[in-house]
Amino acid sequence: MYYAHFGLTQPPFKITPDTDFFYPGGSRGAVLDALIYAVTQGEGIVKVSGEVGSGKTMLCRMLQDRLPQSVEVVYLANPNVAPEDIVYAIALELHLPVTREMGRLEVGQAVQAHLLARHAENRRVVLFVEEAQGMPLATLEEIRLLSNLETRHDKLLQIVLFGQPELDVNLGEPRIRQLRERITHSFVLQPLNAAEIREYLMFRLRAAGYRGPDLFDAATVRLIARASRGLTRRVNIIADKAMLAAFAANTHDIATKHVRAAIGDSEFSSAKRTPWWAWGLAAMLGLAVLTEFGIGLQDSTRPARAHAQFETAPAAAPPHQDIPAPPAPSAVAEDPLEARLKATLSWLESQPPDTFSIQVMGSNDAQQLRQYLTQNEGAMGLERIFVYRTVAGGKPSMTVLYGSYASRKEANAALAQLPPQLKQGQPYLRSVQGVRAELGRARPTAQ
């Protein structure tokens, strides 16, 4: 979506682990080197812990890629394995010809024979267990018993446990203290600090083909560091949305307002959401590819009364009504929102495709839109306000346009004369042709 805008060849901030984007800073590279050493030297059980989104899966993928060909990897992604089934799961990952009709002892002997054969070939077998904090304690104990398989000098099976901090709590249980005693190396993936986050962002951008100056300055990095708490997955989510916001605003400068909007749109954010009268990031994700100039975002830290200069005495608002549901026929004439929706359809049908308007806001809250229209009727002129239903982020939404202009030049002149309160929402030009195309794509879902 924004990749060509920034000169990228691929997405820089995917949350799916991609080893081409492994960042060795923040001690990740050092932990990887230590893991490779521990596995190749036969150091028994190794534990790697870190918060959700700290990069454990990426590290696991990198370890698989960097281990020598002489190491055979057994990978268990699902921790919900019953104790009696763990040996079957390992046998299947080793591609051994076992069936459910075979007893556990028989399957265990097949696994041991395979491990001995690999040892005779001077090869090692390592078991990776992801999300180990979700594994039943009895299953962890079964894994510990598997670590007993050894020759006089070497372990036959190396084990690496990847888990969230809850894994340490589970390992503190007295009944599995024998497993805890077998852990020879324990690594913790610490959150990235602000300096490391700045390096991380540029590292990912360069890996994706970016060749320009730094996109994230000290102020934006501080915001990202505070909101993400140094967790790389959160950093990726915020950076991706901030770049989309800058693209939507048709700028190559990522400002704090773009980052704040990205943070406000993120599920993990405890920050105040973007005000109702501003475009949310979800709207941009759904509509940026449909609009002619991109979608502008409002700074999510602005107070909700930024339009105070337009306010008159507010009229009593009608009862709340969901966007898709039509009002009762008797209420249509009294409802300013429904009146503008109807007038907008007529306007769109009657105007040439190269007619322009100014998009000033979007919202998915019909009641607040009614209040907005009522409060700004005198200052803006209700007949110059156009509203249409659309879909943003897969959900019903509405867009507000202001004015009707016969040419782009005329619309640009009007855009320059907008009051500062409206300019804060980063308004931009929309053509009738572009709006019609958007409605054509949104109609099947919106209906």
C-alpha positions in Angstrom: 0.0 0.0 0.0 2.6 2.6 1.1 5.6 0.7 -0.1 6.2 2.4 -3.4 5.6 5.8 -1.7 8.6 5.3 0.5 10.7 3.4 -2.1 10.3 0.0 -0.5 10.5 -3.3 -2.2 8.7 -5.3 0.4 6.8 -4.8 3.7 9.2 -3.7 6.4 7.2 -4.3 9.5 5.4 -7.6 9.0 4.6 -9.3 12.3 5.1 -12.7 10.7 8.7 -13.7 11.6 11.0 -13.4 8.5 14.7 -14.3 9.1 15.7 -11.7 6.5 14.6 -9.1 9.0 16.4 -10.5 12.1 17.7 -7.6 14.1 20.9 -8.7 16.1 20.8 -5.7 18.4 19.3 -5.6 21.8 21.4 -8.7 22.7 19.4 -10.9 20.2 22.5 -11.7 18.2 24.4 -12.6 21.3 21.6 -14.9 22.5 21.5 -16.6 19.1 25.2 -17.3 19.2 24.9 -18.7 22.7 22.0 -20.9 21.6 24.0 -22.3 18.7 26.9 -23.1 21.0 24.7 -24.7 23.6 23.0 -27.0 21.0 26.1 -28.0 19.1 28.0 -28.7 22.4 25.2 -30.9 23.7 24.4 -28.8 26.8 21.1 -30.6 27.7 18.1 -28.4 28.3 18.1 -24.7 27.4 15.4 -22.1 28.2 14.5 -18.9 26.4 11.9 -16.7 27.9 10.4 -13.3 27.0 7.2 -11.3 26.9 4.6 -11.7 24.2 5.9 -10.1 21.1 9.6 -9.9 22.2 10.9 -12.0 19.3 11.0 -15.6 20.6 9.6 -17.1 17.4 12.0 -15.1 15.3 14.9 -16.3 17.4 13.6 -19.9 17.1 13.5 -19.5 13.3 17.0 -18.0 13.2 18.3 -20.9 15.3 16.9 -23.4 12.9 18.5 -21.6 10.0 21.9 -21.1 11.6 22.4 -24.6 13.0 24.7 -26.8 11.0 23.4 -29.5 8.6 24.4 -32.1 11.1 21.7 -31.0 13.5 18.2 -32.5 13.0 15.4 -30.3 14.4 12.2 -31.5 15.9 9.7 -28.6 16.2 6.7 -28.7 18.5 4.5 -25.6 18.0 1.5 -26.8 19.9 2.2 -27.1 23.6 -1.2 -28.7 24.4 0.2 -32.2 24.3 -0.9 -34.8 26.9 2.0 -36.5 28.8 1.1 -39.9 27.2 1.2 -38.3 23.7 4.5 -36.4 23.8 6.6 -39.4 22.6 4.1 -40.0 19.7 4.4 -36.3 18.7 8.2 -36.5 18.7 8.2 -39.7 16.7 5.9 -38.2 14.1 8.1 -35.1 13.8 11.0 -37.5 13.3 9.0 -39.2 10.5 9.2 -42.5 12.2 6.7 -45.2 11.0 4.6 -45.3 14.2 0.9 -45.7 14.6 -1.6 -45.1 17.5 -1.9 -48.9 17.9 1.7 -49.1 19.0 2.2 -48.8 22.8 4.2 -46.0 24.4 7.1 -48.3 25.2 7.4 -49.4 21.6 7.2 -45.9 20.3 9.8 -44.8 22.9 12.1 -47.5 21.8 11.7 -46.4 18.1 12.6 -42.8 19.1 15.7 -44.0 21.1 16.9 -46.2 18.2 16.6 -43.2 15.9 18.6 -41.0 18.2 21.3 -43.6 18.6 21.5 -44.0 14.8 21.9 -40.2 14.4 24.6 -40.2 17.1 26.4 -43.0 15.3 26.4 -40.7 12.2 27.8 -37.9 14.3 24.6 -36.0 14.1 22.6 -34.3 16.8 18.8 -34.1 17.3 17.3 -31.0 19.0 13.7 -30.5 20.2 12.3 -27.0 20.0 9.2 -26.4 22.2 7.4 -23.2 21.5 4.9 -21.6 23.9 6.2 -23.9 26.6 4.5 -22.0 29.3 1.2 -23.5 28.0 2.5 -27.1 28.3 1.1 -29.2 31.1 3.5 -29.8 33.9 3.2 -33.5 33.5 4.2 -33.2 29.9 7.2 -31.1 30.8 8.2 -33.9 33.2 7.9 -36.4 30.3 10.2 -34.2 28.3 12.7 -34.2 31.2 12.6 -38.0 31.1 13.4 -37.9 27.4 16.5 -35.8 28.2 17.8 -38.8 30.1 18.4 -40.6 26.8 22.2 -40.5 26.5 25.4 -42.4 25.8 28.3 -42.5 28.2 29.5 -39.1 26.9 26.7 -37.3 25.1 23.0 -36.5 25.3 21.0 -38.0 22.5 18.4 -35.3 22.6 18.9 -31.6 23.1 15.9 -29.6 24.3 15.2 -25.8 23.9 12.1 -24.4 25.6 10.7 -21.1 24.4 8.1 -19.5 26.6 6.6 -16.4 28.2 7.6 -15.4 31.7 4.9 -17.7 33.0 7.2 -20.6 32.1 9.5 -19.5 34.9 6.6 -19.6 37.3 5.7 -23.1 36.1 9.3 -24.3 36.5 9.2 -23.1 40.1 6.7 -25.8 41.0 8.4 -28.3 43.4 7.1 -31.3 41.6 9.1 -30.5 38.5 12.2 -29.3 40.3 14.2 -32.1 38.6 13.5 -30.5 35.2 14.6 -27.1 36.5 17.8 -28.6 37.7 18.5 -29.9 34.2 18.4 -26.5 32.6 22.0 -25.6 31.8 21.4 -22.2 30.1 18.6 -19.7 30.6 18.2 -16.6 28.4 15.8 -13.7 28.7 14.8 -11.5 25.8 14.7 -8.0 27.3 12.6 -5.2 25.7 14.4 -2.8 23.4 15.3 0.6 24.7 14.6 3.8 22.7 18.1 3.8 21.0 17.7 0.2 20.0 14.2 0.8 18.7 15.5 3.6 16.5 18.2 1.2 15.1 15.6 -1.5 14.8 13.3 0.7 12.7 16.0 1.7 10.3 17.4 -1.8 10.1 14.0 -3.1 9.0 13.5 -0.3 6.5 16.9 -0.8 5.0 16.2 -4.5 4.7 13.0 -3.7 2.9 14.8 -1.5 0.3 14.6 1.9 1.8 17.5 4.2 0.9 16.5 7.6 2.2 17.2 9.5 5.4 15.9 8.4 8.8 12.1 8.4 8.8 11.7 8.2 12.6 13.2 11.1 14.6 13.9 11.1 18.3 10.4 12.4 19.2 8.5 9.7 17.3 10.8 7.0 18.6 10.1 8.1 22.2 6.4 7.7 21.5 6.9 4.3 20.0 9.2 3.2 22.8 6.7 4.3 25.4 3.6 2.7 23.8 5.4 -0.5 22.7 7.3 -1.1 25.9 10.1 -2.2 23.8 8.3 -5.3 22.4 9.3 -5.8 18.7 5.8 -6.9 17.6 4.2 -3.8 19.0 7.0 -1.7 17.4 6.2 -3.3 14.0 2.5 -2.6 14.4 2.9 1.0 15.4 5.5 1.7 12.7 3.4 0.1 10.0 0.4 2.2 10.8 2.4 5.4 11.2 3.8 4.9 7.8 0.4 4.3 6.4 -0.8 7.5 8.1 2.0 9.5 6.5 1.3 7.9 3.1 -2.4 8.8 3.5 -1.5 12.4 4.2 0.7 12.4 1.1 3.9 13.2 3.0 7.2 11.4 3.5 7.7 12.9 6.9 6.5 10.7 9.7 5.4 13.1 12.5 4.3 12.5 16.1 0.6 12.9 15.0 1.0 9.9 12.7 2.5 7.9 15.5 -0.1 9.0 18.0 -2.9 8.0 15.6 -1.2 4.6 15.1 -0.9 4.1 18.8 -4.5 5.0 19.4 -5.6 2.5 16.7 -3.7 -0.3 18.3 -5.5 -2.9 20.4 -2.8 -3.0 23.1 -2.8 0.8 23.5 -4.2 2.2 26.8 -4.0 5.7 25.3 -7.1 7.7 24.5 -8.7 6.7 21.2 -8.7 9.1 18.2 -11.6 11.5 18.7 -14.9 10.6 16.9 -14.5 13.5 14.5 -11.2 12.3 13.2 -10.4 9.6 10.8 -9.3 6.5 12.7 -6.5 4.2 11.3 -9.0 1.5 10.7 -10.7 3.7 8.2 -7.5 4.4 6.5 -6.6 0.7 6.3 -9.9 0.1 4.4 -10.0 3.2 2.2 -6.4 4.4 1.5 -6.2 2.4 -1.7 -9.6 3.7 -2.8 -9.1 7.4 -2.4 -7.4 9.7 -4.8 -5.0 11.5 -2.4 -4.9 9.3 0.7 -6.7 9.6 4.0 -5.7 12.2 6.6 -5.5 11.5 10.3 -6.2 13.7 13.2 -3.8 14.0 16.1 -5.4 11.6 18.7 -4.3 13.8 21.6 -6.4 16.8 20.5 -9.4 17.6 22.7 -12.7 16.6 21.4 -13.9 20.2 21.3 -11.4 21.4 18.7 -14.4 22.7 16.6 -15.5 25.1 19.4 -15.4 28.1 17.2 -18.1 26.5 15.0 -20.4 25.7 17.9 -23.8 27.2 18.3 -26.4 26.2 20.9 -26.7 22.4 20.3 -30.1 21.0 19.5 -31.5 18.0 21.2 -30.1 14.9 19.5 -32.4 12.2 18.3 -32.2 8.7 19.7 -29.1 6.6 18.8 -29.3 4.8 15.6 -26.8 2.3 14.0 -25.4 3.3 10.7 -26.8 0.5 8.5 -30.3 0.7 9.9 -32.7 3.2 8.1 -34.8 5.5 10.3 -38.5 5.4 10.5 -40.1 7.3 7.6 -41.6 9.9 10.0 -38.1 10.7 11.4 -36.3 11.3 8.1 -37.3 14.9 7.6 -36.3 15.8 11.2 -32.9 14.0 11.1 -30.1 16.2 9.8 -27.9 13.2 9.2 -30.4 11.3 7.1 -31.3 14.5 5.3 -27.6 15.0 4.3 -27.2 11.4 3.3 -30.1 11.7 0.9 -28.9 15.1 -0.4 -25.5 13.7 -0.9 -26.8 10.9 -3.1 -28.6 13.4 -5.3 -25.5 15.6 -5.4 -23.3 12.7 -6.5 -25.7 11.7 -9.2 -26.0 15.2 -10.6 -22.3 16.4 -10.6 -19.8 15.8 -13.4 -17.1 13.3 -12.4 -14.4 16.0 -12.2 -16.3 18.0 -9.5 -14.3 18.2 -6.3 -15.1 18.4 -2.6 -13.1 18.5 0.6 -13.1 15.5 2.9 -13.0 16.8 6.5 -13.8 13.8 8.7 -15.1 10.3 9.1 -16.9 8.5 11.9 -18.7 5.2 12.7 -20.9 6.9 15.3 -24.1 8.2 13.8 -25.2 10.0 17.0 -22.0 12.0 17.2 -22.2 12.9 13.5 -25.7 14.3 14.1 -24.3 16.5 16.9 -21.5 17.6 14.6 -24.0 18.6 11.9 -26.2 20.4 14.4 -23.3 22.3 16.0 -21.7 23.4 12.8 -24.8 24.1 10.7 -24.6 27.9 11.1 -20.8 28.2 10.5 -20.4 25.8 7.6 -23.8 25.9 6.0 -25.7 22.6 6.2 -26.4 22.6 2.4 -22.6 22.5 1.8 -22.0 19.4 3.9 -22.2 16.0 2.2 -22.3 12.7 4.0 -22.2 9.2 2.6 -22.1 5.7 4.0 -19.1 3.5 3.3 -17.1 0.7 4.9 -13.8 1.2 6.8 -11.8 -1.7 8.2 -14.7 -4.0 7.3 -17.2 -2.1 9.4 -19.9 0.5 8.5 -18.7 4.1 8.6 -19.6 7.5 7.2 -17.5 10.2 5.5 -18.2 13.9 5.7 -17.3 16.2 2.7 -17.5 20.0 2.6 -18.3 22.1 -0.4 -18.7 21.5 -4.2 -16.2 22.9 -6.6 -16.1 22.8 -10.4 -12.3 22.4 -10.6 -9.3 21.2 -8.7 -7.9 24.8 -8.6 -11.1 26.1 -7.1 -11.1 23.3 -4.5 -7.5 23.9 -3.6 -8.2 27.6 -3.0 -11.1 26.7 -0.7 -8.9 24.1 1.1 -6.3 26.8 1.8 -9.1 29.0 3.3 -10.5 26.4 5.6 -10.5 27.4 9.3 -7.6 26.1 11.4 -10.0 23.8 13.3 -10.8 21.9 10.1 -7.2 21.9 8.9 -6.2 20.0 12.0 -8.0 17.0 10.6 -5.8 17.1 7.6 -8.6 17.6 5.0 -7.9 16.8 1.4 -9.5 16.9 -2.0 -11.9 14.2 -3.2 -13.4 14.0 -6.7 -16.9 12.9 -7.4 -15.5 10.2 -9.6 -13.3 8.9 -6.7 -16.3 8.9 -4.3 -18.4 7.0 -6.8 -15.7 4.4 -7.2 -15.5 4.0 -3.4 -19.2 3.6 -3.0 -19.2 1.0 -5.8 -16.7 -1.1 -3.9 -18.3 -0.6 -0.4 -21.9 -1.1 -1.4 -22.0 -4.9 -1.3 -20.7 -4.9 2.3 -22.5 -1.8 3.5 -25.8 -3.1 2.4 
